[in-house]
Each structure stands twice: as structure tokens, then as C-alpha cells.
Amino acid sequence: MPQDKLNGKVVLVTGAARRIGAAIVTRLHRNGARVAIHYRSSADEADRLAQQLNGERDGSAATFQADLLSLPDISKLVASVVDWAGRLDCLVNNASSFYPTPVGSITEEHWDDLVGSNLKAPLFLSQAAEPHLREHKGVIINIVDIHAQRPLRNHAVYGPAKAGLAMLTRSLARDLAPAIRVNGVSPGAILWPEDGMSDAVQQTILRQVPLARAGEPDDIAGCVLYLLRDAPYVTGQIIAVDGGRSIGW
């Protein structure tokens, strides 16, 4: 496929200032897209990324702050991106909260945050973006998790929220077809948690991975690029990018 196939396309990536989100933005931008970099609190990282990308191609990147737990912010975010770019071709729902919630310690705040960021926000962002995506036969890509299928110990809120996102992906694919394609990418061991994970736990996880190594953020970005650019007859699918871990552990 020609690398300029995304020329003129506008992509909004949520949680895009750092880590996997930044890798997605960079990969899509490299392939010709104009990118809207959403962030909640990582303003400095978002600004640096946009500056770098605009240095490569002027006017090709912009940053947008929003709290995705706020429905007014969600509506304003989509409107602001369209005001900036004049159109919207793809929404990548990447923003996510992730932390353990052992049974007995779960609070309503945990529920609101984890379900809000991982399920509620993608739904309402998709709804807000739908008229603009429909106009251009657009695409929605949700970043799910292999633990949407297999539970992760002490994550009794996060796992069900991601399972809901998997079903939302399939539901939207049915409801928005044929105008809009909706797919998901389900990462495995790509980046270790920022709050730390012992070497012993890391090695236990890697022993469950047939490819015997962790992945890279660009592995996820490459799958997003495929679903956006190279998969016109694919919808309602969730692709595991996990080194084979989800086939059984």
C-alpha cells in the first residue's frame, strides 16, 4: 500500500501525549495523517510531541485538552478537532485508567474512573464523532486489552470495563455499518505499569508469551495503521497484539 494513503485524513487519538498513544500518533503522522493529540494532564508532553510533528510537516498536529469523564468536555473535544481540521476521519479511543482494585477496597470513585475512562468515554466520543465520521466513511479503533477475555487478579473493575469496550466495539460495528468501520486492538505485555512491577512478576508474564518477549508500542501503532489504512473489508474485529499470550496461560 502507498505510504501516502492517509494524506488529508484527520485522526483524533485520546490519551496521546505519552506511551502507546504517542506511538500511534507518530506512526499515523508518518504515514500522512493530520493528528489531533488529546491529553488530560500531560500538557508538556503533548506540546513537545506536536512541536516535533509540526517541525516535520507544518500544521499537521495540534493538542486538545479534555477530561473524558465529563460529557460536555467530550462534545467540546470533537467539535474543537473538527474546527481545527475541517473534518474527522478516524477516532482512536486509547485513553485509559489502569490500576488494581482488590475486592473489599473498591469504591464508587474507582468504578466511575475505570468504567468512565475505559467504556463510557469511548461510547460518548464515538457518538459525538459519528456524524463527522459518517460523512467521510470513517473508522473507530478501540484499544482494548487481552484481559477483557481473561481476568487479571485484583482488577475486578478494569477487566469488566475493558470487556464492555470489546462488546461496544462489536455493537458499534453492527450499528454504524456500512458507513463507519469499528475495530479494536487488544495489547498484551507492551509496556510495564508506570508504578512499577517486580522482575519476578515480569518474568512470570513473559513465560506465558509464546514469543518469549514483551512487545513495543509501535507494534500496537502498526496494527492501528493496518485497521485504518489497509483493512477496508474488516469491521467488528478485535486483534490481539500480545505475542500469542491470549491463546492460553
N, C-alpha and C positions, 0 to 999 in steps of 0.2 A: 504494500500500500504506500502511496506517496506520503512523505512526511509533512506536506503542507495541507493535508486534508482538513485540518482543524482551522485553517485560516478563516478569519471572520467569525468563528464560533466564540461565544461568551460562556464561561463556566464559573459558577459560584461554588466554592469549596468551603464548608464550615469547619471551624477549628483548624485553620490552615496556616497558622503562623509558625508551627513547630512540628517536629516529629513526622508522622506519616502524612499529615495534612500538607505540610510544606513540600514533601517529596511528590505528592500528587500534583500540587500547583506547579512545581518546577518541571515535571515531566510533560504535563499538558501544554505549558507555555512553550517548552522546547519544540513542541510539535505544532505550533502556530496559533494556539488559543489565546484569547484575552482572558485574564483571570481576575476574579473578584475574591480577595483574601479576607475571609471573615475571621474575627477573633473576639474573644470576650474580654480578657485582661492582658494578653500578651502584645501590647501595643508596640513595644520596641522591636520585638522580633518580626512582627507583621510589617512594620515600616521598613526594616532592613531588607526583608525579602522583596517587597515591592520595589524598593530603590534598585536593588540588584537586577530585577527583571526589566524594569523600565530602562536601565542602562543598556540592556541588550536590545530592547525594542521599545521605543518611546510610546507612552500612552497605553501600554499593554497590560498594566496591572494597577490595581487600586485596593485599598484596605477599607474594611467596613466593620465597625464595632456594633455588637448586639448581644444582649442577654437572651439566649434562646429559650429560657424558661418563661419569658414574657411574650405573650401573643402579640401585643402591639409592636414590640421590637421585631418580631418575625415578619410582620407585614411591612414594617418600615424598611427592613433589610432588603427584601426582594424589590420593593419599589425603588430604593436607592441604587441598587445594582442596575436596574433597567434604565433609570435616569442617567446613570453614568455611561452605559454602553449602548443603549438604544434597543437592546434585545436580551434574551436569555435562552441559551441552547441546552444547558446541562446544569443540574443540581447534584452535587456530591455531598451527601449527608455523612460527614466524617466526625463532627464534634461529639465527644462522649465523656461522661464521667465514669471512673472506674476505681473502685476500692472495695475492700471486704465489708460485709455486714453479717457477722455471725448471729445466728438465731439467739434471741434473748437480748440483743443490743440494738435491734433495728428500730429506728424512729421514723416518724412520718416525714421528717426532713430528708432522711436517706431515700425514702420512697419517692418523694417529689423530685429530688435531684436526679436520681438514677433513671427512673422511668421518664422523667421530663426530658432529660438530655438524649436518652437513647431511643425513645419511642415517640413521645408526644411531640417534640420539636421536629423530627423528620416528617411526621404526618402533617403538621400545620405548615411547615416550609413547603412541602410538596403541594399542598392545597393552594398556598399563596402563589407558587410558581406556575401552577398548572396552565393558566390562560396564556402565559408567555411561552411556555414550552410547547403547548399545542400549536401555536402559531408557526413554529419552526420545526415541527416533528422532532421534539427534543427528547432528552434522556434524563432519567433519575438513576443515580447509583448510590446505594446504601452500603456503608461499611458496617458489616455485621460482626460476627465473632464465631469461632468454632465452638465456643461454649454456649452458643444458642441451642446446640444439639446435645452436648454432654456437659453436665453440671460441673462447675468449679467449686470446690469446697469453700464454704464461708462466703459465698457470693449469691445468697438467696434472693437478692433484688436485681442485681446486674444481669444474671443469667436469664431470668424470665423477661426482663426488659429487652434484651437482645433477641430472645425467641420471638417476642412480639414484633420486633423490627423485621425478622425474617418473614413472618406471616404478612406484615404490612407490605413488604416488597412484592410478594406474590399477589396480594389483594389489589394493590395499585396497578400491577402489570395487567391484571384482568380488566380493571375498571377504566384504565386510561388508554388501553389499546383501541384502535391501531395507531392513534396519533403519537403516543408517547411510549417509549420503551422504558421498563423499570427492571433493574437487576441489582444484585448485591455481590460484594466481595467479602469473604469471611477469613480474616487473618488468623494465623496460628502464632507461633513464637517468633515475633518480628523484632520488637523492642521490649526489653525488660522494664518492669514498672519503675517509675522515677523515684518512688520512695524506697527502693531497694529490694533485692531478693538475694538470698544466700546462694553461694556457689553450689551447695548441695541440692537445693531446690531446682536451680537451673539445670544441673546435670540430670536430675530425675526427669525433668521435662524433655530434655534433648534425647534421653534414652527412649522416649515414646515417639520420636520423629524418625521415620524410615530414612530420610535423607541425612540424619545424624548431625544437623547443624541448625542454627537459627537462620531466619530469613533476613532480608533487608527491606527498609521502607520502599525502595524502588521496585521491589517485587510486587507490592500492592499497587503502586503507581502504574506499573506496566499493565496490570490486569484492568485497572480503571480505564487506561488508554484503549485497550482492546475493546472493552464493552462500549465505549463511546464512539470509537472510530471504525472499528473493524468487524462489528457484530450486528449488522442491520436486521438479521433474522433471529436474534436472540432476545427474549424477554421472559421475565418471571424466574430467572435462574440466579442461584447463589453459588459462586465459585469459591471453593476453599483454596487459599494460598497458604499452605501450612506444612509443606514438606512431607505430606502424607499422614500427618498425625491423626487426622479425623477418621482414617479408615479403621482405627481401633487402638485403644490403650486401656 
